[in-house]
Amino acid sequence: MKTDIFHVTGFGKVAPWVDLANSKEWNGFGKLTDHLTNPRWLATFLKHWNLHPLSSKDIPRRKLVQLRILLRRAAEKLAVGGSLGARELSNLNQALNVPGRQKLVQDQNGFRVEMVPVQSDWSWVIAQIAASLGEMLATREVERIKVCANPDCRWVFYDPTKARTKRWCHDRTCGNRARVRRARAAQKRKA
């Protein structure tokens, strides 16, 4: 049985933009994995977030990497209480600028209007990923966007705690490693 590299490693919990920002993953010990080079990871990412570009062998990796850099920069600014600059907003708006149309949909909860692409391609997927950041900025508290304090991890995460004091992506991994490092450093100072 193949391991689910997407869910097991913590992807798929917050928003597509967070997963793309974390797709260049440090394991906490300094080992880097670029998930955008893994077709299985990318297929699972698209399926999980219900993003369906038309079948194409030509995955725009360069555009995805550029968007990842932009999303990571935005997360790092927001995590320290900053805001997005004109350049980041311009680049996000450029990614969002794809043709779409509104469609009325009825389901068991009633009616809703949703945007659908004029052409379902990678530009639409990139726009949806960028839009997920915009939606979080517009509807959630920006102070909850954090970057793991472990310098060997730097995972982008959403802090759901009431006090918004979470410092590590996972308390049992990165948080525990930080506590062990502090304890060892204190022992060295005593010696």
Stockholm file with secondary structure:
# STOCKHOLM 1.0

chainA/1-191         MKTDIFHVTGFGKVAPWVDLANSKEWNGFGKLTDHLTNPRWLATFLKHWNLHPLSSKDIPRRKLVQLRILLRRAAEKLAVGGSLGARELSNLNQALNVPGRQKLVQDQNGFRVEMVPVQSDWSWVIAQIAASLGEMLATREVERIKVCANPDCRWVFYDPTKARTKRWCHDRTCGNRARVRRARAAQKRKA
#=GR chainA/1-191 SS CCCCTTTTTTCSSSCHHHHHHTTEEECSSSCEEEGGGCHHHHHHHHHHTTCCCCCCSCCCHHHHHHHHHHHHHHHHHHHTTCCCCHHHHHHHHHHHCCCEEEEEEEETTEEEEEEEESSCSHHHHHHHHHHHHHHHHHHSCGGGEEECSCTTTCCEEECCSTTCCCCSSCIIIIIHHHHHHHHHHHHHHHC
#=GC SS_cons         CCCCTTTTTTCSSSCHHHHHHTTEEECSSSCEEEGGGCHHHHHHHHHHTTCCCCCCSCCCHHHHHHHHHHHHHHHHHHHTTCCCCHHHHHHHHHHHCCCEEEEEEEETTEEEEEEEESSCSHHHHHHHHHHHHHHHHHHSCGGGEEECSCTTTCCEEECCSTTCCCCSSCIIIIIHHHHHHHHHHHHHHHC
//
